[in-house]
Amino acid sequence: MQTTLKVEGMTCGHCEKAVKGALEELEGVEKVEVHLDSGNVEVSHSGVREDKMKEAIEEQGYDVV
Amino acid sequence: MQTTLKVEGMTCGHCEKAVKGALEELEGVEKVEVHLDSGNVEVSHSGVREDKMKEAIEEQGYDVV
Protein backbone atom coordinates (compact mmCIF):
# COMPACT_ATOMS: atom_id res chain seq x y z
CA MET A 1 0.00 0.00 0.00
CA GLN A 2 1.03 3.60 -0.37
CA THR A 3 1.00 6.51 2.07
CA THR A 4 1.77 10.08 1.09
CA LEU A 5 2.99 12.37 3.84
CA LYS A 6 3.41 16.11 3.60
CA VAL A 7 6.69 17.14 5.19
CA GLU A 8 7.78 20.68 6.00
CA GLY A 9 11.32 21.98 6.29
CA MET A 10 13.18 19.83 3.79
CA THR A 11 15.39 22.19 1.83
CA CYS A 12 18.17 20.21 0.20
CA GLY A 13 19.48 16.83 -0.84
CA HIS A 14 20.78 16.16 2.66
CA CYS A 15 17.31 16.67 4.09
CA GLU A 16 15.89 14.35 1.46
CA LYS A 17 18.45 11.71 2.42
CA ALA A 18 17.76 12.07 6.14
CA VAL A 19 14.00 11.58 5.71
CA LYS A 20 14.33 8.81 3.16
CA GLY A 21 16.89 6.96 5.30
CA ALA A 22 14.81 7.19 8.47
CA LEU A 23 11.73 5.80 6.73
CA GLU A 24 13.63 3.02 5.00
CA GLU A 25 14.82 1.79 8.38
CA LEU A 26 11.24 1.02 9.43
CA GLU A 27 10.29 -2.60 9.05
CA GLY A 28 7.74 -3.01 6.28
CA VAL A 29 8.80 0.02 4.29
CA GLU A 30 9.58 -0.96 0.73
CA LYS A 31 10.22 2.22 -1.16
CA VAL A 32 10.39 5.93 -0.41
CA GLU A 33 10.16 8.80 -2.85
CA VAL A 34 10.82 12.33 -1.68
CA HIS A 35 9.66 15.34 -3.66
CA LEU A 36 11.57 18.32 -2.31
CA ASP A 37 9.59 20.92 -4.23
CA SER A 38 6.18 19.90 -2.86
CA GLY A 39 7.33 18.32 0.39
CA ASN A 40 5.43 15.17 -0.54
CA VAL A 41 6.93 11.90 0.62
CA GLU A 42 5.50 8.76 -0.93
CA VAL A 43 6.02 5.59 1.02
CA SER A 44 5.29 2.15 -0.38
CA HIS A 45 4.90 -0.32 2.45
CA SER A 46 3.23 -3.45 3.76
CA GLY A 47 1.00 -1.88 6.41
CA VAL A 48 3.29 0.34 8.47
CA ARG A 49 1.34 2.62 10.83
CA GLU A 50 1.30 6.24 9.79
CA ASP A 51 2.25 7.46 13.27
CA LYS A 52 5.43 5.37 13.09
CA MET A 53 6.39 7.09 9.85
CA LYS A 54 5.53 10.49 11.29
CA GLU A 55 7.70 9.80 14.31
CA ALA A 56 10.65 8.72 12.20
CA ILE A 57 10.45 11.94 10.18
CA GLU A 58 10.05 14.16 13.22
CA GLU A 59 13.08 12.57 14.84
CA GLN A 60 15.08 13.95 11.92
CA GLY A 61 13.86 17.43 12.73
CA TYR A 62 11.07 17.89 10.18
CA ASP A 63 7.38 18.50 10.63
CA VAL A 64 4.64 16.34 9.17
CA VAL A 65 1.62 18.51 8.42
CA MET B 1 44.92 34.40 9.95
CA GLN B 2 41.30 34.60 8.94
CA THR B 3 39.58 34.20 5.59
CA THR B 4 35.91 34.90 5.01
CA LEU B 5 34.29 33.14 2.08
CA LYS B 6 30.85 33.81 0.70
CA VAL B 7 29.08 30.54 -0.04
CA GLU B 8 25.84 30.10 -1.98
CA GLY B 9 23.35 27.29 -1.68
CA MET B 10 23.64 26.35 1.99
CA THR B 11 20.09 25.93 3.21
CA CYS B 12 20.11 23.86 6.38
CA GLY B 13 22.11 22.41 9.21
CA HIS B 14 23.23 19.51 7.04
CA CYS B 15 24.70 21.92 4.51
CA GLU B 16 26.46 23.77 7.29
CA LYS B 17 27.93 20.51 8.53
CA ALA B 18 29.07 19.44 5.08
CA VAL B 19 30.93 22.71 4.44
CA LYS B 20 32.36 22.94 7.94
CA GLY B 21 33.54 19.32 7.84
CA ALA B 22 35.20 19.66 4.45
CA LEU B 23 37.13 22.74 5.53
CA GLU B 24 38.17 21.24 8.84
CA GLU B 25 39.76 18.35 6.99
CA LEU B 26 42.24 20.70 5.32
CA GLU B 27 45.63 20.79 6.99
CA GLY B 28 46.18 24.14 8.64
CA VAL B 29 42.53 24.93 9.24
CA GLU B 30 41.95 25.70 12.90
CA LYS B 31 38.37 26.82 13.20
CA VAL B 32 35.37 27.23 10.94
CA GLU B 33 32.27 29.29 11.58
CA VAL B 34 29.34 29.05 9.19
CA HIS B 35 26.62 31.70 9.08
CA LEU B 36 23.71 30.18 7.22
CA ASP B 37 21.73 33.41 6.97
CA SER B 38 24.44 35.39 5.20
CA GLY B 39 26.33 32.52 3.60
CA ASN B 40 29.51 33.80 5.22
CA VAL B 41 32.04 31.17 6.23
CA GLU B 42 34.85 32.34 8.49
CA VAL B 43 37.94 30.19 8.49
CA SER B 44 40.76 30.63 11.01
CA HIS B 45 43.89 29.01 9.65
CA SER B 46 47.65 29.05 9.47
CA GLY B 47 48.11 30.07 5.84
CA VAL B 48 45.86 27.73 3.86
CA ARG B 49 45.47 28.87 0.25
CA GLU B 50 42.06 30.26 -0.58
CA ASP B 51 41.72 28.13 -3.71
CA LYS B 52 42.10 25.00 -1.59
CA MET B 53 39.23 26.13 0.62
CA LYS B 54 37.14 27.04 -2.40
CA GLU B 55 37.76 23.60 -3.91
CA ALA B 56 36.77 21.82 -0.68
CA ILE B 57 33.49 23.74 -0.56
CA GLU B 58 32.70 23.21 -4.22
CA GLU B 59 33.29 19.48 -3.87
CA GLN B 60 30.38 19.48 -1.43
CA GLY B 61 28.16 20.99 -4.10
CA TYR B 62 28.15 24.67 -3.09
CA ASP B 63 29.32 27.75 -4.94
CA VAL B 64 31.85 30.22 -3.63
CA VAL B 65 31.04 33.65 -4.98
Backbone of each chain as nested JSON, in Angstrom:
{
  "chains": [
    {"id": "A", "residues": [
      {"number": 1, "name": "MET", "atoms": {"N": [0.844, -1.199, 0.0], "CA": [0.0, 0.0, 0.0], "C": [0.873, 1.241, 0.0]}},
      {"number": 2, "name": "GLN", "atoms": {"N": [0.238, 2.379, -0.264], "CA": [1.033, 3.599, -0.369], "C": [0.476, 4.705, 0.532]}},
      {"number": 3, "name": "THR", "atoms": {"N": [1.378, 5.365, 1.228], "CA": [1.003, 6.506, 2.067], "C": [1.771, 7.727, 1.582]}},
      {"number": 4, "name": "THR", "atoms": {"N": [1.079, 8.846, 1.429], "CA": [1.768, 10.083, 1.088], "C": [1.715, 11.021, 2.283]}},
      {"number": 5, "name": "LEU", "atoms": {"N": [2.883, 11.449, 2.709], "CA": [2.985, 12.374, 3.839], "C": [3.458, 13.718, 3.327]}},
      {"number": 6, "name": "LYS", "atoms": {"N": [2.99, 14.759, 3.963], "CA": [3.414, 16.109, 3.604], "C": [4.407, 16.575, 4.663]}},
      {"number": 7, "name": "VAL", "atoms": {"N": [5.626, 16.819, 4.244], "CA": [6.692, 17.145, 5.194], "C": [7.172, 18.581, 4.978]}},
      {"number": 8, "name": "GLU", "atoms": {"N": [7.31, 19.291, 6.076], "CA": [7.785, 20.68, 6.001], "C": [9.226, 20.8, 6.465]}},
      {"number": 9, "name": "GLY", "atoms": {"N": [9.977, 21.654, 5.808], "CA": [11.322, 21.979, 6.286], "C": [12.45, 21.302, 5.533]}},
      {"number": 10, "name": "MET", "atoms": {"N": [12.111, 20.45, 4.577], "CA": [13.18, 19.825, 3.79], "C": [13.637, 20.826, 2.727]}},
      {"number": 11, "name": "THR", "atoms": {"N": [14.911, 21.146, 2.735], "CA": [15.388, 22.192, 1.831], "C": [16.413, 21.708, 0.812]}},
      {"number": 12, "name": "CYS", "atoms": {"N": [17.057, 20.603, 1.086], "CA": [18.171, 20.211, 0.199], "C": [18.307, 18.702, 0.123]}},
      {"number": 13, "name": "GLY", "atoms": {"N": [19.262, 18.263, -0.645], "CA": [19.481, 16.833, -0.843], "C": [19.819, 16.091, 0.442]}},
      {"number": 14, "name": "HIS", "atoms": {"N": [20.47, 16.807, 1.378], "CA": [20.78, 16.164, 2.655], "C": [19.51, 15.891, 3.442]}},
      {"number": 15, "name": "CYS", "atoms": {"N": [18.591, 16.837, 3.389], "CA": [17.313, 16.675, 4.085], "C": [16.558, 15.487, 3.49]}},
      {"number": 16, "name": "GLU", "atoms": {"N": [16.546, 15.445, 2.18], "CA": [15.888, 14.349, 1.464], "C": [16.439, 13.001, 1.93]}},
      {"number": 17, "name": "LYS", "atoms": {"N": [17.762, 12.932, 2.006], "CA": [18.446, 11.711, 2.417], "C": [18.097, 11.33, 3.85]}},
      {"number": 18, "name": "ALA", "atoms": {"N": [18.04, 12.324, 4.726], "CA": [17.761, 12.066, 6.141], "C": [16.365, 11.474, 6.309]}},
      {"number": 19, "name": "VAL", "atoms": {"N": [15.385, 12.048, 5.609], "CA": [14.005, 11.581, 5.713], "C": [13.851, 10.204, 5.067]}},
      {"number": 20, "name": "LYS", "atoms": {"N": [14.394, 10.08, 3.885], "CA": [14.329, 8.806, 3.158], "C": [14.971, 7.686, 3.987]}},
      {"number": 21, "name": "GLY", "atoms": {"N": [16.151, 7.962, 4.518], "CA": [16.89, 6.961, 5.297], "C": [16.132, 6.525, 6.537]}},
      {"number": 22, "name": "ALA", "atoms": {"N": [15.53, 7.501, 7.229], "CA": [14.812, 7.188, 8.466], "C": [13.595, 6.308, 8.177]}},
      {"number": 23, "name": "LEU", "atoms": {"N": [12.905, 6.604, 7.077], "CA": [11.728, 5.803, 6.727], "C": [12.13, 4.401, 6.279]}},
      {"number": 24, "name": "GLU", "atoms": {"N": [13.202, 4.329, 5.517], "CA": [13.632, 3.021, 5.004], "C": [14.082, 2.081, 6.112]}},
      {"number": 25, "name": "GLU", "atoms": {"N": [14.425, 2.647, 7.258], "CA": [14.822, 1.792, 8.382], "C": [13.629, 1.125, 9.06]}},
      {"number": 26, "name": "LEU", "atoms": {"N": [12.435, 1.622, 8.804], "CA": [11.24, 1.021, 9.432], "C": [10.921, -0.314, 8.766]}},
      {"number": 27, "name": "GLU", "atoms": {"N": [10.634, -1.288, 9.584], "CA": [10.292, -2.601, 9.05], "C": [8.969, -2.519, 8.297]}},
      {"number": 28, "name": "GLY", "atoms": {"N": [8.954, -3.031, 7.084], "CA": [7.743, -3.012, 6.285], "C": [7.752, -1.922, 5.222]}},
      {"number": 29, "name": "VAL", "atoms": {"N": [8.709, -1.021, 5.313], "CA": [8.801, 0.025, 4.288], "C": [9.577, -0.512, 3.095]}},
      {"number": 30, "name": "GLU", "atoms": {"N": [8.969, -0.391, 1.933], "CA": [9.582, -0.964, 0.729], "C": [10.283, 0.068, -0.138]}},
      {"number": 31, "name": "LYS", "atoms": {"N": [9.669, 1.221, -0.253], "CA": [10.223, 2.225, -1.161], "C": [9.8, 3.619, -0.707]}},
      {"number": 32, "name": "VAL", "atoms": {"N": [10.701, 4.557, -0.82], "CA": [10.395, 5.93, -0.411], "C": [10.785, 6.883, -1.535]}},
      {"number": 33, "name": "GLU", "atoms": {"N": [9.848, 7.745, -1.877], "CA": [10.164, 8.801, -2.85], "C": [9.914, 10.158, -2.219]}},
      {"number": 34, "name": "VAL", "atoms": {"N": [10.935, 10.995, -2.274], "CA": [10.822, 12.328, -1.677], "C": [10.765, 13.371, -2.789]}},
      {"number": 35, "name": "HIS", "atoms": {"N": [9.761, 14.234, -2.711], "CA": [9.661, 15.344, -3.662], "C": [9.938, 16.641, -2.908]}},
      {"number": 36, "name": "LEU", "atoms": {"N": [11.136, 17.141, -3.075], "CA": [11.571, 18.315, -2.311], "C": [10.707, 19.536, -2.594]}},
      {"number": 37, "name": "ASP", "atoms": {"N": [10.322, 19.707, -3.847], "CA": [9.59, 20.915, -4.229], "C": [8.228, 21.01, -3.525]}},
      {"number": 38, "name": "SER", "atoms": {"N": [7.522, 19.891, -3.47], "CA": [6.184, 19.898, -2.863], "C": [6.215, 19.506, -1.385]}},
      {"number": 39, "name": "GLY", "atoms": {"N": [7.278, 18.85, -0.969], "CA": [7.332, 18.321, 0.395], "C": [6.641, 16.971, 0.519]}},
      {"number": 40, "name": "ASN", "atoms": {"N": [6.121, 16.458, -0.593], "CA": [5.434, 15.167, -0.545], "C": [6.427, 14.009, -0.442]}},
      {"number": 41, "name": "VAL", "atoms": {"N": [6.118, 13.108, 0.458], "CA": [6.933, 11.904, 0.621], "C": [6.021, 10.707, 0.411]}},
      {"number": 42, "name": "GLU", "atoms": {"N": [6.321, 9.921, -0.612], "CA": [5.501, 8.758, -0.929], "C": [6.173, 7.487, -0.421]}},
      {"number": 43, "name": "VAL", "atoms": {"N": [5.462, 6.798, 0.422], "CA": [6.019, 5.591, 1.023], "C": [5.227, 4.368, 0.577]}},
      {"number": 44, "name": "SER", "atoms": {"N": [5.91, 3.438, -0.064], "CA": [5.295, 2.149, -0.382], "C": [5.646, 1.186, 0.739]}},
      {"number": 45, "name": "HIS", "atoms": {"N": [4.641, 0.508, 1.273], "CA": [4.896, -0.32, 2.451], "C": [3.863, -1.431, 2.576]}},
      {"number": 46, "name": "SER", "atoms": {"N": [4.11, -2.295, 3.547], "CA": [3.228, -3.447, 3.756], "C": [2.42, -3.279, 5.033]}},
      {"number": 47, "name": "GLY", "atoms": {"N": [1.872, -2.068, 5.258], "CA": [1.003, -1.88, 6.412], "C": [1.653, -1.219, 7.615]}},
      {"number": 48, "name": "VAL", "atoms": {"N": [2.649, -0.381, 7.363], "CA": [3.286, 0.338, 8.473], "C": [2.338, 1.436, 8.962]}},
      {"number": 49, "name": "ARG", "atoms": {"N": [2.24, 1.597, 10.279], "CA": [1.339, 2.616, 10.826], "C": [1.855, 4.019, 10.518]}},
      {"number": 50, "name": "GLU", "atoms": {"N": [0.925, 4.889, 10.189], "CA": [1.3, 6.238, 9.794], "C": [1.996, 6.991, 10.933]}},
      {"number": 51, "name": "ASP", "atoms": {"N": [1.61, 6.726, 12.164], "CA": [2.253, 7.461, 13.265], "C": [3.71, 7.042, 13.444]}},
      {"number": 52, "name": "LYS", "atoms": {"N": [4.027, 5.817, 13.043], "CA": [5.431, 5.37, 13.091], "C": [6.263, 6.138, 12.072]}},
      {"number": 53, "name": "MET", "atoms": {"N": [5.682, 6.353, 10.912], "CA": [6.392, 7.093, 9.85], "C": [6.576, 8.542, 10.28]}},
      {"number": 54, "name": "LYS", "atoms": {"N": [5.504, 9.095, 10.829], "CA": [5.527, 10.487, 11.286], "C": [6.637, 10.674, 12.322]}},
      {"number": 55, "name": "GLU", "atoms": {"N": [6.696, 9.744, 13.243], "CA": [7.696, 9.805, 14.314], "C": [9.115, 9.764, 13.743]}},
      {"number": 56, "name": "ALA", "atoms": {"N": [9.322, 8.866, 12.791], "CA": [10.654, 8.724, 12.196], "C": [11.094, 10.018, 11.514]}},
      {"number": 57, "name": "ILE", "atoms": {"N": [10.138, 10.677, 10.874], "CA": [10.446, 11.936, 10.178], "C": [10.716, 13.045, 11.184]}},
      {"number": 58, "name": "GLU", "atoms": {"N": [9.893, 13.105, 12.212], "CA": [10.046, 14.164, 13.216], "C": [11.356, 14.024, 13.984]}},
      {"number": 59, "name": "GLU", "atoms": {"N": [11.791, 12.793, 14.16], "CA": [13.076, 12.572, 14.839], "C": [14.242, 13.177, 14.046]}},
      {"number": 60, "name": "GLN", "atoms": {"N": [14.042, 13.33, 12.765], "CA": [15.078, 13.946, 11.922], "C": [14.986, 15.472, 11.933]}},
      {"number": 61, "name": "GLY", "atoms": {"N": [13.972, 15.98, 12.604], "CA": [13.864, 17.432, 12.73], "C": [12.917, 18.102, 11.746]}},
      {"number": 62, "name": "TYR", "atoms": {"N": [12.02, 17.33, 11.143], "CA": [11.069, 17.894, 10.18], "C": [9.646, 17.732, 10.696]}},
      {"number": 63, "name": "ASP", "atoms": {"N": [8.781, 18.577, 10.21], "CA": [7.38, 18.499, 10.633], "C": [6.535, 17.79, 9.587]}},
      {"number": 64, "name": "VAL", "atoms": {"N": [5.622, 16.967, 10.061], "CA": [4.64, 16.344, 9.169], "C": [3.333, 17.103, 9.371]}},
      {"number": 65, "name": "VAL", "atoms": {"N": [2.808, 17.641, 8.286], "CA": [1.621, 18.505, 8.421], "C": [0.369, 17.835, 7.867]}}
    ]},
    {"id": "B", "residues": [
      {"number": 1, "name": "MET", "atoms": {"N": [45.587, 33.395, 10.779], "CA": [44.922, 34.404, 9.945], "C": [43.505, 33.967, 9.652]}},
      {"number": 2, "name": "GLN", "atoms": {"N": [42.718, 34.906, 9.142], "CA": [41.304, 34.595, 8.941], "C": [40.859, 34.928, 7.519]}},
      {"number": 3, "name": "THR", "atoms": {"N": [40.141, 33.993, 6.922], "CA": [39.584, 34.203, 5.589], "C": [38.071, 34.085, 5.677]}},
      {"number": 4, "name": "THR", "atoms": {"N": [37.364, 35.01, 5.074], "CA": [35.905, 34.9, 5.006], "C": [35.494, 34.61, 3.57]}},
      {"number": 5, "name": "LEU", "atoms": {"N": [34.772, 33.532, 3.41], "CA": [34.295, 33.137, 2.08], "C": [32.781, 33.318, 2.034]}},
      {"number": 6, "name": "LYS", "atoms": {"N": [32.292, 33.664, 0.876], "CA": [30.851, 33.811, 0.699], "C": [30.36, 32.577, -0.078]}},
      {"number": 7, "name": "VAL", "atoms": {"N": [29.504, 31.808, 0.553], "CA": [29.076, 30.541, -0.036], "C": [27.582, 30.581, -0.372]}},
      {"number": 8, "name": "GLU", "atoms": {"N": [27.249, 30.123, -1.55], "CA": [25.845, 30.1, -1.984], "C": [25.288, 28.69, -1.966]}},
      {"number": 9, "name": "GLY", "atoms": {"N": [24.045, 28.568, -1.558], "CA": [23.348, 27.286, -1.678], "C": [23.233, 26.511, -0.385]}},
      {"number": 10, "name": "MET", "atoms": {"N": [23.798, 27.045, 0.707], "CA": [23.64, 26.346, 1.987], "C": [22.262, 26.69, 2.538]}},
      {"number": 11, "name": "THR", "atoms": {"N": [21.463, 25.667, 2.796], "CA": [20.087, 25.928, 3.213], "C": [19.755, 25.421, 4.61]}},
      {"number": 12, "name": "CYS", "atoms": {"N": [20.513, 24.481, 5.117], "CA": [20.108, 23.857, 6.383], "C": [21.32, 23.402, 7.184]}},
      {"number": 13, "name": "GLY", "atoms": {"N": [21.043, 22.855, 8.328], "CA": [22.111, 22.407, 9.206], "C": [23.002, 21.341, 8.596]}},
      {"number": 14, "name": "HIS", "atoms": {"N": [22.416, 20.522, 7.71], "CA": [23.229, 19.508, 7.037], "C": [24.247, 20.16, 6.105]}},
      {"number": 15, "name": "CYS", "atoms": {"N": [23.807, 21.194, 5.42], "CA": [24.698, 21.923, 4.511], "C": [25.841, 22.544, 5.303]}},
      {"number": 16, "name": "GLU", "atoms": {"N": [25.478, 23.146, 6.403], "CA": [26.464, 23.767, 7.286], "C": [27.518, 22.74, 7.705]}},
      {"number": 17, "name": "LYS", "atoms": {"N": [27.042, 21.581, 8.097], "CA": [27.927, 20.506, 8.535], "C": [28.856, 20.042, 7.415]}},
      {"number": 18, "name": "ALA", "atoms": {"N": [28.293, 19.928, 6.223], "CA": [29.074, 19.443, 5.081], "C": [30.219, 20.403, 4.764]}},
      {"number": 19, "name": "VAL", "atoms": {"N": [29.919, 21.703, 4.765], "CA": [30.934, 22.712, 4.439], "C": [31.974, 22.799, 5.558]}},
      {"number": 20, "name": "LYS", "atoms": {"N": [31.476, 22.858, 6.781], "CA": [32.364, 22.936, 7.939], "C": [33.315, 21.729, 7.976]}},
      {"number": 21, "name": "GLY", "atoms": {"N": [32.748, 20.55, 7.793], "CA": [33.537, 19.318, 7.845], "C": [34.607, 19.267, 6.771]}},
      {"number": 22, "name": "ALA", "atoms": {"N": [34.25, 19.703, 5.568], "CA": [35.2, 19.662, 4.449], "C": [36.365, 20.613, 4.701]}},
      {"number": 23, "name": "LEU", "atoms": {"N": [36.07, 21.772, 5.243], "CA": [37.132, 22.743, 5.531], "C": [38.027, 22.261, 6.678]}},
      {"number": 24, "name": "GLU", "atoms": {"N": [37.402, 21.693, 7.675], "CA": [38.173, 21.236, 8.842], "C": [39.128, 20.092, 8.493]}},
      {"number": 25, "name": "GLU", "atoms": {"N": [38.85, 19.429, 7.407], "CA": [39.764, 18.346, 6.989], "C": [41.046, 18.871, 6.349]}},
      {"number": 26, "name": "LEU", "atoms": {"N": [41.039, 20.125, 5.95], "CA": [42.235, 20.701, 5.322], "C": [43.315, 20.952, 6.378]}},
      {"number": 27, "name": "GLU", "atoms": {"N": [44.527, 20.571, 6.055], "CA": [45.627, 20.787, 6.99], "C": [45.879, 22.287, 7.149]}},
      {"number": 28, "name": "GLY", "atoms": {"N": [45.938, 22.727, 8.38], "CA": [46.183, 24.14, 8.644], "C": [44.929, 24.907, 9.02]}},
      {"number": 29, "name": "VAL", "atoms": {"N": [43.783, 24.267, 8.846], "CA": [42.533, 24.933, 9.241], "C": [42.305, 24.702, 10.733]}},
      {"number": 30, "name": "GLU", "atoms": {"N": [42.091, 25.801, 11.445], "CA": [41.95, 25.699, 12.904], "C": [40.502, 25.776, 13.377]}},
      {"number": 31, "name": "LYS", "atoms": {"N": [39.743, 26.619, 12.727], "CA": [38.373, 26.822, 13.202], "C": [37.508, 27.311, 12.051]}},
      {"number": 32, "name": "VAL", "atoms": {"N": [36.28, 26.829, 12.011], "CA": [35.37, 27.235, 10.941], "C": [34.047, 27.675, 11.557]}},
      {"number": 33, "name": "GLU", "atoms": {"N": [33.591, 28.837, 11.158], "CA": [32.266, 29.294, 11.578], "C": [31.399, 29.537, 10.349]}},
      {"number": 34, "name": "VAL", "atoms": {"N": [30.24, 28.904, 10.332], "CA": [29.337, 29.047, 9.19], "C": [28.123, 29.872, 9.611]}},
      {"number": 35, "name": "HIS", "atoms": {"N": [27.82, 30.903, 8.837], "CA": [26.617, 31.703, 9.076], "C": [25.637, 31.435, 7.944]}},
      {"number": 36, "name": "LEU", "atoms": {"N": [24.657, 30.619, 8.258], "CA": [23.714, 30.179, 7.223], "C": [22.947, 31.35, 6.612]}},
      {"number": 37, "name": "ASP", "atoms": {"N": [22.566, 32.308, 7.444], "CA": [21.727, 33.411, 6.971], "C": [22.432, 34.256, 5.91]}},
      {"number": 38, "name": "SER", "atoms": {"N": [23.699, 34.545, 6.144], "CA": [24.438, 35.391, 5.204], "C": [25.216, 34.586, 4.174]}},
      {"number": 39, "name": "GLY", "atoms": {"N": [25.457, 33.324, 4.451], "CA": [26.326, 32.52, 3.597], "C": [27.803, 32.729, 3.892]}},
      {"number": 40, "name": "ASN", "atoms": {"N": [28.103, 33.554, 4.885], "CA": [29.514, 33.797, 5.215], "C": [30.115, 32.629, 5.994]}},
      {"number": 41, "name": "VAL", "atoms": {"N": [31.309, 32.235, 5.547], "CA": [32.041, 31.171, 6.226], "C": [33.389, 31.75, 6.661]}},
      {"number": 42, "name": "GLU", "atoms": {"N": [33.615, 31.778, 7.957], "CA": [34.847, 32.337, 8.494], "C": [35.798, 31.216, 8.877]}},
      {"number": 43, "name": "VAL", "atoms": {"N": [36.96, 31.252, 8.265], "CA": [37.944, 30.192, 8.488], "C": [39.185, 30.774, 9.166]}},
      {"number": 44, "name": "SER", "atoms": {"N": [39.504, 30.278, 10.344], "CA": [40.758, 30.633, 11.008], "C": [41.774, 29.567, 10.635]}},
      {"number": 45, "name": "HIS", "atoms": {"N": [42.933, 29.989, 10.166], "CA": [43.894, 29.006, 9.649], "C": [45.316, 29.553, 9.71]}},
      {"number": 46, "name": "SER", "atoms": {"N": [46.242, 28.681, 9.408], "CA": [47.655, 29.049, 9.468], "C": [48.248, 29.173, 8.073]}},
      {"number": 47, "name": "GLY", "atoms": {"N": [47.543, 29.833, 7.169], "CA": [48.107, 30.074, 5.836], "C": [47.638, 29.128, 4.746]}},
      {"number": 48, "name": "VAL", "atoms": {"N": [46.412, 28.61, 4.899], "CA": [45.861, 27.73, 3.859], "C": [45.47, 28.585, 2.648]}},
      {"number": 49, "name": "ARG", "atoms": {"N": [45.795, 28.085, 1.453], "CA": [45.474, 28.87, 0.25], "C": [43.966, 28.904, 0.015]}},
      {"number": 50, "name": "GLU", "atoms": {"N": [43.5, 30.071, -0.416], "CA": [42.064, 30.262, -0.584], "C": [41.484, 29.324, -1.647]}},
      {"number": 51, "name": "ASP", "atoms": {"N": [42.265, 29.021, -2.671], "CA": [41.718, 28.132, -3.712], "C": [41.513, 26.705, -3.2]}},
      {"number": 52, "name": "LYS", "atoms": {"N": [42.296, 26.324, -2.215], "CA": [42.099, 24.997, -1.594], "C": [40.776, 24.96, -0.819]}},
      {"number": 53, "name": "MET", "atoms": {"N": [40.494, 26.061, -0.149], "CA": [39.231, 26.132, 0.616], "C": [38.048, 26.141, -0.343]}},
      {"number": 54, "name": "LYS", "atoms": {"N": [38.196, 26.929, -1.398], "CA": [37.14, 27.038, -2.397], "C": [36.835, 25.654, -2.991]}},
      {"number": 55, "name": "GLU", "atoms": {"N": [37.887, 24.939, -3.316], "CA": [37.759, 23.604, -3.908], "C": [37.011, 22.661, -2.949]}},
      {"number": 56, "name": "ALA", "atoms": {"N": [37.393, 22.701, -1.679], "CA": [36.773, 21.819, -0.681], "C": [35.268, 22.09, -0.576]}},
      {"number": 57, "name": "ILE", "atoms": {"N": [34.912, 23.376, -0.653], "CA": [33.494, 23.745, -0.559], "C": [32.738, 23.317, -1.819]}},
      {"number": 58, "name": "GLU", "atoms": {"N": [33.361, 23.55, -2.961], "CA": [32.704, 23.207, -4.224], "C": [32.509, 21.695, -4.383]}},
      {"number": 59, "name": "GLU", "atoms": {"N": [33.431, 20.941, -3.826], "CA": [33.291, 19.477, -3.866], "C": [32.047, 19.013, -3.111]}},
      {"number": 60, "name": "GLN", "atoms": {"N": [31.595, 19.814, -2.18], "CA": [30.377, 19.479, -1.431], "C": [29.119, 19.93, -2.163]}},
      {"number": 61, "name": "GLY", "atoms": {"N": [29.314, 20.607, -3.29], "CA": [28.161, 20.991, -4.101], "C": [27.686, 22.427, -3.899]}},
      {"number": 62, "name": "TYR", "atoms": {"N": [28.529, 23.269, -3.324], "CA": [28.148, 24.672, -3.094], "C": [29.053, 25.597, -3.901]}},
      {"number": 63, "name": "ASP", "atoms": {"N": [28.541, 26.776, -4.171], "CA": [29.324, 27.751, -4.936], "C": [29.95, 28.782, -4.013]}},
      {"number": 64, "name": "VAL", "atoms": {"N": [31.195, 29.12, -4.331], "CA": [31.85, 30.22, -3.627], "C": [31.81, 31.417, -4.567]}},
      {"number": 65, "name": "VAL", "atoms": {"N": [31.223, 32.517, -4.068], "CA": [31.037, 33.655, -4.979], "C": [31.989, 34.801, -4.646]}}
    ]}
  ]
}
